[in-house]
């Protein structure tokens, strides 16, 4: 067999920009491994890439998908420490490893960083090739589908709350949009960190699921002034940290919900990249805005250790075959899901 089925992005645009095609099975380079992909979860990044790039050119055609779980199928000649048949996850960020940021342990701001599934072919195919140094063992207690729901959201939420946000025991944290993958993982991580967790969502069903994940209180942003509700729940003080995965539509409210000296940690902008800002609140109340971009290999490894111990769990909304990749994108864009949408490739 020399070809495989892949979901290939041919252009930027509507759903028809993604086509199922037969393409050559890739061969690993000296420091790479080839994986037989078993599952690959979707992210908002996949939708954004399809619609058109925000931060530089994306090479086309492209096989998307950065949340990859599979089995090592072939090894490059220089690879050690891994074997054919190993069940693995993929850390999706590829960096230069030598710049000042990489050397000081901040690869997420490496000027030359590339993302698997955005700048390099990803896992929405039967096989993919990735650097061997990006592999991690699949948690033994999880299926391939469950494990594929973890890498991007686990590393991103951990980076936001723990590495960048420095969340501490006893603090109050607000996590926006409980149904999203990063938010549903963030609720669990914040709970494990010993914080009091507030979150927002849009339906009673999503609210109930957020409470099951460990949220202390949930506010329906369609039915109430959630900033006022947060202030009332904290005795008028506000929260110490806001994890904002939404973007321009929520930044103003997120800042209002912060306590004096509070931290706004954003990681996304799918609702917009700009908003009207009253800068006086920033310096009068000494608020901090701490950008968070993805996560490190160490962030992902730390989160996976809690998964292996049973303290964190993947949150999955829908599992689809590769042939229904368009439906996966529709579900993401509709915003009715709670947790991850995973493409299974048996």
N, C-alpha and C positions, 0 to 999 in steps of 0.2 A: 504494500500500500504506500503510495507516494503523495496522495492528496488527502485533505481533510475538509470538513465543513466549518465555515467561520462566518460570523456576522460582521460584514465589512462596511465601514462608513466610507462612501464614495465621494460625498460632498457634504457641505453644511446645509441644513434645511429641515424639511419635514420628516416624518417617519420613513418615507420611501427612500431617504438618503442611505438607510441601512439595508443592505441586501445580503441574504444567505448565499454564499458562493463556495465552490470547490477551489481551494488554493493549495499550493505545495506545503507539505509538512516541513516546518523549519528544522534546521540542524544547529545544535549548540556549538558556540565557539569554545576556545580552550578553557575559559573560566565560567562557562555557562552550563545550565542543565536544561534538558527538555522535560516538560511535564505533560502527562496525560491529564488534562483538566477534567475534574469531576463536578465542580460547581464554581460559579462566578456570580457574585452579587452585583447589583446595579447601585449606582450612586447618582446624586444630582449632577456630579461632574460629567457623567455620561450624557445626560440631557444637554448640559451646557456645551459640551464639545460638539454634539450633533447640531445644535442651533447655531453655533458659531463662536470662535475663540474670543475671550476677553483680554488675555494676557499673552499675546504673541501668536505666531503662526503655528498651526498644527499640521504635521505631515499627513497627506492623504494619498492613497487610501490607507485606512487605519482599522485595525481590529481593536475594539475598545475593551474595557473591563479591567479594573485594578484589584478587585477583591477575589483573589484566585486561591483555590484549594484543589490539590490533585496529588498525583503519584509520580515520583521521579521515573522517567522513562529512558533517559539516556544522559550520559555525563560527558562534559568536555574533558579533553586530555589532561588539563591541569587541576581538575577538581578533586579535592580530598574531603573526607568527613561525611560524605553522602553516598548513598547506594541506590541502585535501581530497586524500585519497590517501596522506598520510603514515602510515607504520607506526610505532606507538607502544606504549609501556608506560605504566602509570598508577602514580604514587606514591599510596598509598591513604589518607593522613592529610590531613584538611582542618582547618586551625587558624585562629584569629582574626587572627594576624599582627601584633597590636598590643600584646598583654599583655607583661609584663616577661619572661616565659619565651620567648616567640616572639622578642622583640627581642634577647635575648642568645643566640639560636641553639639553644634547647632546646624546640622545638615539641612534642616528645613528652609534655611535662608541661603543655601549655597547658590551663587549666581548661575551655576551651570546645571542645576538639578533638573532631572527629567522624571516624569511620572509614567509608570507602566499603565497602558490603557489610554494615555493622552499623547505622549511624545514617542512612546515605544509600543509595539503591538502587545495587547493584553490577553485576557483569558476567555473572551467570548468566542471560543473555538475549541476544537477537540484536542489540540496540542498548542503549547506555547513554550517559548524559550525565555529564560530569565537568568540574571546573574546568580551564581551559587551562593554568594554572600548575602543575598536577599531572602534566603529560605529560613523558615522556622518550623519545628516539628508541629504537626497538627495535634491539638489537644486530644488525648486518647478517648476521653469520655464523649466526644462529639462526633456526629456524622459529618460527611463532607459538606452537605448543605448547611448544617449548623455552623461549621467552622468558616465557611465562605462568607458568612454574615458578619464576621468579626474584624478583619484587618483594618479597613479604613476608619470605621466608626470607633473602634477600640483605641487605636493610636491617636485619633483626632480628639476624642473626648478626654483621654488621659492627658494629652499635651495641653489642652485648654485649661483643665481644672487643676491638675497637679503640677506639671512642669512649668507652665507659664503663669497660671492663676494662683499657684501656691495656696490652694484651699486648705484650711486648717480645721481641726476638730472644734465643733461648737459654732462654727460660722453659719450664716444663712446664705443659701445660694438659690438663684432663680435660673431655671433652665427653660428656654422658650421652645414651644412647638414639640410637645412630648411625643408625638407620633413619628417624628423623624428618627433616622437611625442613630445619628450622633447624640440627639437628645435622649433617646431611650437608653442608650449606653451611659450617657452622662448622669442620669438619675441614679443608676446603680453604683457608679464610681463615687459620686458625691455621698451617697448613703454609706458606702464602705469607708469613706474618709472621715465619717463622723459628723457630717454637716446636717443641718436642717434643710430639707429640700422642698422648694416650691417649683411648680411648673405650670405652663399654660397649654391649653389645647382647645379643640373646637366642638367636641361632642361628649355626651355623658359616657359613651362606651370607651372612648379614648381616655377619659378621666379615670374610669375604673381601672383600666389597664395600667395607667401611670401609678396609681396608688398601689397596685400589686407589685410593681417594680421597686417601690420604696419611697415614693414621694409622700411628703407629709401633708401637703395641701395642693389642690389643683384648681386653677382659675380658668373659666371658659371665656376666651377672649372675644367671642361673638355675643355673649350675653351680659358682660359686665365690664366695667372699667378696671382692667386687671392691675394697672399700676396702683390705683387707689386701694384695691383689695390687698395687694402686697404690703402697702404701707400700713393698713389697718392690722394685718396679721403680724406685723413686726412692731406694733406699738408706735407707729409713726416714724420709726428709725430708718427703715429700708434694709436692703440686703447687702451683704459684703461683696458678693460677686454675682455677675450675670453672665451666663453662657449664652451668647447670642449667635444662633446658627442661621438667622433669617436675612439680615441685611438692612438696607435703608428704610424699610417699612417699620422697623421696630427700634432703631437706635435711639431716637428721641425719648421713647417711653422707657427703654432700658436705663438710660442715664437718670431719668426721674426716679426710677425704682431703687437706685443705689443709696446706701448710707454714706455719710461723710467719710471720705477716704476709701470709698468702695472702688472695685475693679470691674470694668466692662471688658470681657474677653470675647471678641468676635472671630468667626472663622468662615463666614459665608456671606454672599451678597446676591442670592438668586432673586430677592424681592426688590433689588435696586441697589445702586452704588452711591447715591447721594441723598442728603436730607438737609433741612434747615437746622443749623446748630446755634444755640445760644451758648457762646463760649464762657460767659461769666460763671455759669454753674461749675465748669471744669476747675477753675482756680479758686472760687469761693469755697467750694466743698472739697477741694483737693481730690478730685476723682482721677482715676487712672484708666487709660485705654490701652490694652495690651493685645496687640495682634497675635493671632495664633494660626500657623499655616501647617496643616497636616500633623505629622508626628514623627518621632524618631524610631529607629529600630528598638531602642531601649524602652521607649514608651509602650510599644506594642508587646514586647516581651514581658514587661511588668503586668500589663493588663491580662495577658494570656496566663500568667502564673495564678492570677485570681480566678480565671475561668477554670483552669485545671483543678483548683481547690474547691470549686463549686460556689464561689462567691459572686461571680458575674456570669450571666447567661446571654447567648445571642437572642435577639428578638426578631422573629420572622413573620412577615405578613403573608406573602404569597411565594410559591415555588412554581416555576414555569420551565418548559423545555426550551432549548435554543430556538426552535421553530417559532416560538411566540415572543421573540425579542421585542417586537413592536408593542405588544400588549404590556410588557414590562415598562416600557417608556410611557405608555398612556397612564398606567397606574401611578407612576412617579409624578407626572405632570398634574394629574387630578388631585393629588394631595390627600386622598382619603385613606391611605395606608397607615398602619401602625407598625413600625419596624422595617425590616429589610425585604426587598424583592430579590429573590435568588433564582438564577438560571442554572438548572441542573443539566449536566451533560454526562449521561450514564455510559 
